[in-house]
Amino acid sequence: MSDKEIDEKGVNENDVWQISFLAPSAKERIGYPTQKPVALLERIIRCASSEGDLVLNPFMGGGTTIAVADKLNRKWIGVDQSVQAVKVTELRLHQQTDLFTNLYANSYTLQLHKYDYDALRSKDAFEFESWIIGQLGGVAHGKKGGDAGVDGTAADGAPVQVKRTEGVGVNVVKNFSVSAKQFDKAGFEKRVKAGAPVGYIVAFSFSKGAVQEVARLKNQENLSIKLVTVESIIPVSRKPSLSFEANELSREADGARVIELVVKGESPGGVEFYSWDFSYISSEGFKPSVIMDRDGVQRHSFAGGVHHIAVKAVDNDGLENMEVIKLKVNGVVEQLK
Ligand SMILES: C[S@@+](CC[C@H](N)C(=O)[O-])C[C@H]1O[C@@H](n2cnc3c(N)ncnc32)[C@H](O)[C@@H]1O
């Protein structure tokens, strides 16, 4: 075909796509065993969708499809039974996040098997109330303050009070028995007659006194108040704890040091992998250059000066914790607090 004919008619697409496989040392390799090349997914997504379309990958694995869809300004939904796959995909998104060019970056939510205890305890109290009542199957009132001790209603219509604390005491139960009645007198009396719960108190835990007061109200006044722990509504776990060590291995000709970084994570679910950002800048967030490190050991060369190294441990429940280490390389290697 002449150049003129090609210009006019174009060429038929070849039935073989020449896309190289991912070499073991390829820079884009993240360590996920079934990872596909970015170039392949770019081609598939470009020819099958337009900007703003929704890409679904229900078996997202190492997250190439999601990362590429995000980069190409598609909306996306990713699903995987493996927590590791979900977390690796999230870290890839962190790595490529560019607030100025990605339309959908930073606007995703992550759904995991378990919820982090510390994150729940420090969540905005009002947000927590609404969310946990929803998880209970009820409806939050959505009112900040002035709720007279009732934050919403359960699926059966009975009032719910939420405390974002541990060891909720006897007075909370006493006061709630009054506010539950004030909230809906007719409903309250109907429930007492039927022996149904007159209300629910949700908290992280309850004191012995609170439990005894519930028993007393039942025995003496035939009032049934249910104490519901957060953990009985949603699965909660604690994020991994981290300890860190830096050992100088050698000195290079230009004065840089090769340093071995060793991190150890402890978690009830067991640590799955570690991710490293060797030049962490807090205002830019965590941008790992190593996403999946199973052993928690890295060798890295650092020039003289102060370095901020961020390391994340991701556990079996998908919970994570990050530590930032300040390392001074200047004649000697010093770990600064
Ligand atoms: C072949 S890998 C996906 C590879 C992916 N295209 C990539 O580039 O890495 C298949 C994924 O499907 C997930 N998977 C298998 N069965 C599943 C199921 N029933 N529900 C959700 N995910 C599942 C596995 O955990 C695995 O991560």
The ligand as a Tripos MOL2 file, in Angstrom:
@<TRIPOS>MOLECULE
LIG
   27    29     1     0     0
SMALL
NO_CHARGES

@<TRIPOS>ATOM
      1 C1         -5.1060  -13.5790   37.9910 C.3       1 LIG1
      2 S1         -5.3180  -12.4900   39.3640 S.3       1 LIG1
      3 C2         -5.7000  -10.9530   38.6110 C.3       1 LIG1
      4 C3         -4.5590  -10.4080   37.8660 C.3       1 LIG1
      5 C4         -4.6560   -8.9600   37.5560 C.3       1 LIG1
      6 N1         -5.2390   -8.7850   36.2550 N.3       1 LIG1
      7 C5         -3.2530   -8.3050   37.6170 C.2       1 LIG1
      8 O1         -2.8620   -7.5920   36.7130 O.co2     1 LIG1
      9 O2         -2.5640   -8.4640   38.6260 O.co2     1 LIG1
     10 C6         -6.8340  -13.0240   39.9530 C.3       1 LIG1
     11 C7         -7.2940  -12.3310   41.2290 C.3       1 LIG1
     12 O3         -8.6260  -12.7220   41.4670 O.3       1 LIG1
     13 C8         -8.8330  -12.8360   42.8550 C.3       1 LIG1
     14 N2         -9.9870  -13.7240   43.0580 N.ar      1 LIG1
     15 C9        -10.0740  -15.0430   42.8100 C.ar      1 LIG1
     16 N3        -11.3010  -15.4980   43.1100 N.ar      1 LIG1
     17 C10       -12.0300  -14.4280   43.5220 C.ar      1 LIG1
     18 C11       -13.3770  -14.2440   43.9510 C.ar      1 LIG1
     19 N4        -14.2110  -15.2540   43.9990 N.pl3     1 LIG1
     20 N5        -13.7710  -13.0070   44.3000 N.ar      1 LIG1
     21 C12       -12.9010  -11.9640   44.2440 C.ar      1 LIG1
     22 N6        -11.6260  -12.0770   43.8520 N.ar      1 LIG1
     23 C13       -11.1910  -13.2830   43.4910 C.ar      1 LIG1
     24 C14        -7.5210  -13.3590   43.3910 C.3       1 LIG1
     25 O4         -7.3330  -12.9970   44.7500 O.3       1 LIG1
     26 C15        -6.4860  -12.6960   42.4600 C.3       1 LIG1
     27 O5         -5.9670  -11.5280   43.0490 O.3       1 LIG1
@<TRIPOS>BOND
     1     1     2 1
     2     2     3 1
     3     2    10 1
     4     3     4 1
     5     4     5 1
     6     5     6 1
     7     5     7 1
     8     7     8 2
     9     7     9 1
    10    10    11 1
    11    11    12 1
    12    11    26 1
    13    12    13 1
    14    13    14 1
    15    13    24 1
    16    14    15 ar
    17    14    23 ar
    18    15    16 ar
    19    16    17 ar
    20    17    18 ar
    21    17    23 ar
    22    18    19 1
    23    18    20 ar
    24    20    21 ar
    25    21    22 ar
    26    22    23 ar
    27    24    25 1
    28    24    26 1
    29    26    27 1
@<TRIPOS>SUBSTRUCTURE
     1 LIG1         1 GROUP 0 **** ****
